[in-house]
Amino acid sequence: MTHLLFAEGNFLEVISVNFWQMIISILNLVILYLILKKFLFKPVKRTLAARRQQVDDLYASAETAKTEAESARVEYTAKLDRADESARKIVSDATRRANEKAEEIVDEAKAEADRLRRRADEEIAQEKKKALNEVKNEISDISVEIAEKVVGREIREEDHREMIDAFIRDLEDENRV
């Protein structure tokens, strides 16, 4: 179908349909599509796929990092709990050892005080015996002198000692009662 336009006596063809030109245009369009598909669409798809893979890798690495961070947090918390327990145990052990050491020191001090008291008692007893012996000796010397003056004769030392010892025993018996 052709339309003709009349302008100043000339016939101009304004719209005409040429099948060969349409086929060539369609072929050009198909060739252009194939060329664009091969040289433009495939590289763009590959680039998009590579970018998608990079994004997926980033998400995966972020998820891995998140999982590792959570694992590290749990491990850190567990270590803190163990450290707290260890600190409590150390303090408890130190307190127990300090109490045991204090008890040991007190027991040693009591034992030392008892030992010193016994030693003092023994020394007192020895001093008492020594003083008694000195008193006995002085009394026996005095009594010998008195007896010599009273009797006017000398008494044997052994007899005199026996008399004094008997006298002192009597005095000690009286003091006990």
SULKA-V573659 format. One record per backbone hydrogen bond with DSSP energy under -1.0 kcal/mol. CO is the residue of the C=O (numbers start at 1). NH is the residue of the N-H. E is the energy in kcal/mol with one decimal. If there is no record, write none. Layout:
BEGIN
CO/NH/E
CO/NH/E
END
This chain:
BEGIN
5/12/-2.2
7/10/-2.9
10/7/-2.0
12/5/-2.1
15/3/-1.3
18/22/-1.8
19/23/-2.4
20/24/-2.3
21/25/-2.4
22/26/-2.5
23/27/-2.9
24/28/-2.9
25/29/-2.5
26/30/-2.6
27/31/-3.0
28/32/-2.9
29/33/-2.5
30/34/-2.8
31/35/-2.8
32/36/-2.9
33/37/-2.9
34/38/-2.6
35/39/-3.1
36/40/-2.6
36/41/-2.6
37/42/-2.1
40/44/-2.2
41/45/-3.0
42/46/-2.8
43/47/-2.9
44/48/-2.9
45/49/-2.9
46/50/-2.8
47/51/-2.7
48/52/-2.7
49/53/-2.5
50/54/-2.5
51/55/-2.6
52/56/-2.7
53/57/-2.9
54/58/-2.7
55/59/-2.7
56/60/-2.7
57/61/-3.1
58/62/-2.7
59/63/-2.6
60/64/-2.6
61/65/-2.9
62/66/-2.5
63/67/-2.6
64/68/-2.9
65/69/-2.7
66/70/-2.4
67/71/-2.6
68/72/-3.0
69/73/-2.6
70/74/-2.6
71/75/-2.7
72/76/-3.0
73/77/-2.8
74/78/-2.5
75/79/-2.6
76/80/-2.7
77/81/-2.5
78/82/-2.6
79/83/-2.9
80/84/-2.9
81/85/-2.6
82/86/-2.8
83/87/-2.8
84/88/-2.7
85/89/-2.5
86/90/-2.7
87/91/-2.7
88/92/-2.7
89/93/-3.1
90/94/-2.8
91/95/-2.7
92/96/-2.7
93/97/-3.0
94/98/-2.6
95/99/-2.7
96/100/-2.7
97/101/-2.8
98/102/-2.8
99/103/-2.8
100/104/-2.6
101/105/-2.8
102/106/-2.7
103/107/-3.0
104/108/-2.7
105/109/-2.7
106/110/-2.8
107/111/-2.8
108/112/-2.9
109/113/-2.8
110/114/-2.9
111/115/-2.8
112/116/-3.0
113/117/-2.7
114/118/-3.0
115/119/-2.8
116/120/-2.9
117/121/-3.1
118/122/-2.9
119/123/-2.9
120/124/-3.0
121/125/-2.8
122/126/-2.9
123/127/-3.1
124/128/-2.8
125/129/-2.8
126/130/-3.1
127/131/-3.3
128/132/-3.1
129/133/-3.0
130/134/-2.8
131/135/-3.0
132/136/-3.3
133/137/-2.9
134/138/-2.9
135/139/-3.5
136/140/-3.3
137/141/-2.7
138/142/-3.2
139/143/-3.8
140/144/-2.5
141/145/-2.3
142/146/-3.0
143/147/-3.3
144/148/-2.8
145/149/-2.2
146/150/-3.1
147/151/-3.3
148/152/-1.9
156/160/-2.2
157/161/-2.4
158/162/-2.1
159/163/-2.1
160/164/-2.3
161/165/-2.8
162/166/-2.2
163/167/-2.3
164/168/-2.9
165/169/-2.4
166/170/-2.1
167/171/-2.1
168/172/-2.8
169/173/-2.6
170/174/-2.1
171/175/-2.2
172/176/-1.7
173/177/-1.5
END
